[in-house]
Amino acid sequence: MKELIEYIAKSISEKPDAVKVTEETEGELVTLTLEVDPEDKGSIIGKGGRVAQAMRTVLRVAAIKKGVRANLDIA
């Protein structure tokens, strides 16, 4: 799941080298934290948060397939 979010974020951002995803697991809950260059935050969040919401939706679908719950935080 970490690789999925990293791939999407690197595809969207203008500085893909600055993309960093960290993963924390607590039981059945997986929390991914996405860090990007400050100039790319607008692209990652999207107009009205649509891109971020789409990334969260894709992450939840991937998590369901693995039998866990997942959250995405954008730092």
C-alpha positions in Angstrom: 0.0 0.0 0.0 2.9 2.3 0.7 4.2 1.8 -2.8 0.8 2.6 -4.3 0.6 6.0 -2.6 4.2 6.7 -3.3 3.7 5.9 -7.0 0.6 8.1 -7.3 2.2 11.0 -5.4 5.4 10.9 -7.5 3.3 10.8 -10.7 1.4 14.0 -9.6 4.2 16.1 -8.1 6.8 18.2 -10.0 9.5 17.2 -7.5 9.1 13.4 -7.2 12.4 13.1 -5.3 10.9 15.0 -2.4 8.0 12.5 -1.9 8.3 10.5 1.2 5.8 8.0 2.6 6.0 6.5 6.1 4.0 3.6 7.3 2.9 2.8 10.8 0.9 -0.3 11.8 -1.1 -0.8 14.9 -3.0 -4.0 14.9 -5.3 -3.9 11.9 -4.9 -0.2 11.3 -2.3 1.1 8.9 -1.5 4.8 8.9 0.4 6.2 5.9 1.9 9.7 6.2 2.7 11.4 2.9 5.3 14.2 2.8 5.9 16.3 -0.3 7.7 19.5 -1.2 5.7 22.6 -0.1 5.3 23.7 -3.7 3.6 20.4 -4.6 1.0 20.3 -1.7 -1.6 22.0 -3.9 -1.2 19.4 -6.6 -1.4 16.6 -4.1 -4.4 17.9 -2.3 -6.2 19.1 -5.4 -9.0 21.5 -5.9 -11.4 21.1 -3.0 -9.4 18.1 -1.8 -10.5 15.9 -4.6 -7.1 14.4 -5.4 -6.4 13.6 -1.8 -9.9 12.0 -1.4 -9.3 9.9 -4.5 -6.0 8.7 -3.1 -7.7 7.8 0.2 -10.4 5.9 -1.6 -7.8 3.9 -3.6 -5.9 3.2 -0.4 -9.0 1.9 1.4 -9.8 -0.4 -1.5 -6.3 -1.8 -1.4 -6.5 -2.2 2.4 -9.8 -4.1 2.2 -8.2 -6.6 -0.1 -5.5 -7.2 2.5 -8.0 -7.3 5.3 -6.9 -4.2 7.2 -8.0 -0.6 7.7 -5.9 2.3 6.3 -5.7 6.0 6.8 -3.7 8.6 4.7 -2.4 11.7 6.4 -0.8 14.4 4.3 1.9 16.3 6.3 
